[in-house]
Amino acid sequence: MSLSENTRPVAIVTGASRGFGRAVTAALLDRGWTVIGDARRVAELESTARELNSTRLIALPGDVTDASHRDALVATASEAGPLRLLVNNASRLGPSPQPVLADYPASELWAVYDTNVLAPLALIQAALPALIEHAGVIVNLTSDAAIEPYPGWGGYGSSKAALDQLSAVLAAELTAVPVYAFDPGDMRTEMHQAAFPGADISDRAEPEVVVPALLRLLDTRPTAGRYRASDLVGVLS
Ligand SMILES: NC(=O)c1ccc[n+]([C@@H]2O[C@H](COP(=O)([O-])OP(=O)(O)OC[C@H]3O[C@@H](n4cnc5c(N)ncnc54)[C@H](OP(=O)(O)O)[C@@H]3O)[C@@H](O)[C@H]2O)c1
C-alpha cells in the first residue's frame, strides 16, 4: 500500500547538495520519505534536486546560521507532513589548510562554531515541537576530530566536541526524542579534500557506503548517545 502524501514521514537534512547529506537524502527518498534539504550554493542544490529527480525532495537554499532560513526549513517541513527526522549534517571545516590553534583567526573560529554548534542547536530548538509531536529523531553529524587531538584540527574538532556535548545533554534532557551524535568516519567528499589539500583521498569511503549505518540507527533506535558508523554496523548487525 502506498503512503498518502500527507502521511509520508518528513526529514530535514541540512547540507543536502553533496557529500553525505546528498547520500542520506537519496536513501530517504528511496524509502518514501519527503526530504527538506538545504545548502548555500543554489546552483549545486538545484542540480542535485534535478539529479535525484523526486517530487518529494523540497530544495530550500539557505544558510543554517540564518534564523529566518531555519524557521523556513521547519515551516516547510511541517506543511509537508509529520516531521520525524532532523539530520544536522551541514558543517564548516574552517580555513584550508587548517591553521594550528596558536594562529587560528578568531573570526574564522566564530564562523566554525556558528555553523557547527550554534546553528544545529537553534534548528533543534525550532524543530523540537514537531519532532516531539511525531515521535521523531535527531541526528547530529560528528567526527573523530571531536575526540582525538590531531594537530591542526583544533577549530573544527573542538566545535564537533561541543556538538557532541550538546547532543549528550539533549539526550539526557529529552525523553520523547532520541538524540544521536553520528560519526561517519572518513569519506571521499569536498570537505575531506579541503582538510587534506592536494592529497589523494581516493582510498576514503564514498558517502553512500556509510549511509546504511545511519539507516540502521533510524531503524533500530538504540539508546540515545554517540555512535560511530563502523561500530553501529558491527554492534547492530
Ligand atoms: N567527509 C568526512 O571525512 C567526514 C568525517 C567526519 C565527519 N564528517 C561530517 O559529515 C558531515 C558531512 O560532511 P561532508 O564531508 O559530506 O561535507 P561536504 O561534502 O563539504 O558537504 C557539506 C554540505 O553542507 C552544505 N553546507 C555547508 N555549510 C552550510 C551552511 N552554513 N548552511 C547550509 N548548508 C551548508 C554544503 O553546501 P554549500 O557549501 O553550498 O552550503 C554541502 O551540501 C559534516 O557534518 C562533517 O563534519 C565528515
The ligand as an SDF file (V2000), in Angstrom:
LIG
                    3D

 48 52  0  0  0  0  0  0  0  0999 V2000
   33.9860   13.7940    4.9710 N   0  0  0  0  0  0  0  0  0  0  0  0
   34.4990   13.2540    6.0770 C   0  0  0  0  0  0  0  0  0  0  0  0
   35.5290   12.5610    6.0320 O   0  0  0  0  0  0  0  0  0  0  0  0
   33.8260   13.4710    7.4030 C   0  0  0  0  0  0  0  0  0  0  0  0
   34.3600   12.8310    8.5270 C   0  0  0  0  0  0  0  0  0  0  0  0
   33.7430   13.0040    9.7590 C   0  0  0  0  0  0  0  0  0  0  0  0
   32.6110   13.7960    9.8480 C   0  0  0  0  0  0  0  0  0  0  0  0
   32.1180   14.4140    8.7450 N   0  0  0  0  0  0  0  0  0  0  0  0
   30.9030   15.2220    8.8890 C   0  0  0  0  0  0  0  0  0  0  0  0
   29.9410   14.7400    7.9720 O   0  0  0  0  0  0  0  0  0  0  0  0
   29.0820   15.8290    7.5730 C   0  0  0  0  0  0  0  0  0  0  0  0
   29.0220   15.9020    6.0600 C   0  0  0  0  0  0  0  0  0  0  0  0
   30.3200   16.1970    5.5830 O   0  0  0  0  0  0  0  0  0  0  0  0
   30.7190   16.0730    4.0420 P   0  0  0  0  0  0  0  0  0  0  0  0
   32.0950   15.5890    4.0350 O   0  0  0  0  0  0  0  0  0  0  0  0
   29.6430   15.3720    3.2980 O   0  0  0  0  0  0  0  0  0  0  0  0
   30.7480   17.6320    3.6230 O   0  0  0  0  0  0  0  0  0  0  0  0
   30.6440   18.3320    2.1760 P   0  0  0  0  0  0  0  0  0  0  0  0
   30.8250   17.3560    1.0790 O   0  0  0  0  0  0  0  0  0  0  0  0
   31.5210   19.5170    2.2450 O   0  0  0  0  0  0  0  0  0  0  0  0
   29.1040   18.8010    2.1260 O   0  0  0  0  0  0  0  0  0  0  0  0
   28.6600   19.7420    3.0570 C   0  0  0  0  0  0  0  0  0  0  0  0
   27.2290   20.1220    2.7300 C   0  0  0  0  0  0  0  0  0  0  0  0
   26.7840   21.1040    3.6830 O   0  0  0  0  0  0  0  0  0  0  0  0
   26.3970   22.2980    2.9990 C   0  0  0  0  0  0  0  0  0  0  0  0
   26.6820   23.4280    3.8790 N   0  0  0  0  0  0  0  0  0  0  0  0
   27.8790   23.8200    4.3790 C   0  0  0  0  0  0  0  0  0  0  0  0
   27.7250   24.8970    5.1520 N   0  0  0  0  0  0  0  0  0  0  0  0
   26.3980   25.1970    5.1600 C   0  0  0  0  0  0  0  0  0  0  0  0
   25.6200   26.1980    5.7720 C   0  0  0  0  0  0  0  0  0  0  0  0
   26.1900   27.1350    6.5550 N   0  0  0  0  0  0  0  0  0  0  0  0
   24.2870   26.2050    5.5730 N   0  0  0  0  0  0  0  0  0  0  0  0
   23.6990   25.2690    4.7780 C   0  0  0  0  0  0  0  0  0  0  0  0
   24.3900   24.2850    4.1750 N   0  0  0  0  0  0  0  0  0  0  0  0
   25.7330   24.2590    4.3530 C   0  0  0  0  0  0  0  0  0  0  0  0
   27.1960   22.2660    1.6900 C   0  0  0  0  0  0  0  0  0  0  0  0
   26.6470   23.0520    0.6570 O   0  0  0  0  0  0  0  0  0  0  0  0
   27.0870   24.6280    0.4870 P   0  0  0  0  0  0  0  0  0  0  0  0
   28.5720   24.6720    0.5820 O   0  0  0  0  0  0  0  0  0  0  0  0
   26.5360   25.0110   -0.8460 O   0  0  0  0  0  0  0  0  0  0  0  0
   26.4110   25.3510    1.6100 O   0  0  0  0  0  0  0  0  0  0  0  0
   27.0750   20.7840    1.3660 C   0  0  0  0  0  0  0  0  0  0  0  0
   25.7860   20.4930    0.8610 O   0  0  0  0  0  0  0  0  0  0  0  0
   29.6560   17.0810    8.2360 C   0  0  0  0  0  0  0  0  0  0  0  0
   28.9620   17.3550    9.4280 O   0  0  0  0  0  0  0  0  0  0  0  0
   31.0840   16.6790    8.5480 C   0  0  0  0  0  0  0  0  0  0  0  0
   31.6110   17.4260    9.6200 O   0  0  0  0  0  0  0  0  0  0  0  0
   32.6990   14.2740    7.5220 C   0  0  0  0  0  0  0  0  0  0  0  0
  1  2  1  0
  2  3  2  0
  2  4  1  0
  4  5  1  0
  4 48  2  0
  5  6  2  0
  6  7  1  0
  7  8  2  0
  8  9  1  0
  8 48  1  0
  9 10  1  0
  9 46  1  0
 10 11  1  0
 11 12  1  0
 11 44  1  0
 12 13  1  0
 13 14  1  0
 14 15  2  0
 14 16  1  0
 14 17  1  0
 17 18  1  0
 18 19  2  0
 18 20  1  0
 18 21  1  0
 21 22  1  0
 22 23  1  0
 23 24  1  0
 23 42  1  0
 24 25  1  0
 25 26  1  0
 25 36  1  0
 26 27  1  0
 26 35  1  0
 27 28  2  0
 28 29  1  0
 29 30  1  0
 29 35  2  0
 30 31  1  0
 30 32  2  0
 32 33  1  0
 33 34  2  0
 34 35  1  0
 36 37  1  0
 36 42  1  0
 37 38  1  0
 38 39  2  0
 38 40  1  0
 38 41  1  0
 42 43  1  0
 44 45  1  0
 44 46  1  0
 46 47  1  0
M  CHG  2   8   1  16  -1
M  END
$$$$
